[in-house]
């Protein structure tokens, strides 16, 4: 999917998506450690990590959505909308987790809340997979430019000779 969101020609979207996903995954791991007998401070740290993941996820969802809207007619609206809704669903699940954690003084999670976090994390992974390979989009075959680039990378001297023979 085309997206205009880039810095110096490099796509920003993969970095933006992975940061909140990593934070939410770390929060789940910290909660597992806390439930297995770790100190309560680990649960509090997981709470803070969920807050950071939610803020990063909100910024990411908005940035990616704006990038998709500015790409215009080049992108399919259904996959983009489906992806935005999946991302928003993940953020809603973790917002609910955050609100339920506020009931405890140390902001820790119990086993039921950990299960909800794992469901939210699996939704985030599904959204990432859906974004990586939207249905109906086929991968392009290696074209002449790709083959030419591979030849240049294999032996730059051969590439220069080929250019000289073609008169370039």
Secondary structure, 3 states (H helix, E strand, C coil): CCCCCEECCEECHHHHHHHHHHHHHHHHHHHHHHHCCCCHHHHHHHHHHHHHHHHHHHHHHHHHHHHHHHHHHHCCHHHHHHHHHHHHHHHHHHHHHHHHHCCCCCCCCCHHHHHHHHHHHHHHHHHHHHHHCCCCCCCCCCCHHHHHHHHHHHCHHHHHHHHHHHCC
